[in-house]
């Protein structure tokens, strides 16, 4: 995954994410919008086969890159929890 900063101001950032699509961007947007410091979080994917998504974040306070970093860490935790729960459920199913 490659990131390219397209625009950056004090409380806004717009980045292009190479090689991702709706799945990742939708999850990232959802996690961002759970935070009180986020004013706007969204993404645009002009065409899923030919374009890289562009993510936009505007904060009410704090730096948007910090909010993105926190959201990425939160997604990692959720992914780990899902993997652990899935492995447990799979083992229980196999024991039947």
Buried (B, 14 or more C-beta within 10 A) or exposed (E): EEEEEEEEEEBBBBBBBEEBBEEBBEBBBBBBEEBEBBEEBEBEBEEEEEEBBBBBBBBEEEBBBEBBEBBEEBBEEEEEEEEEEEEEEEEEEEEE
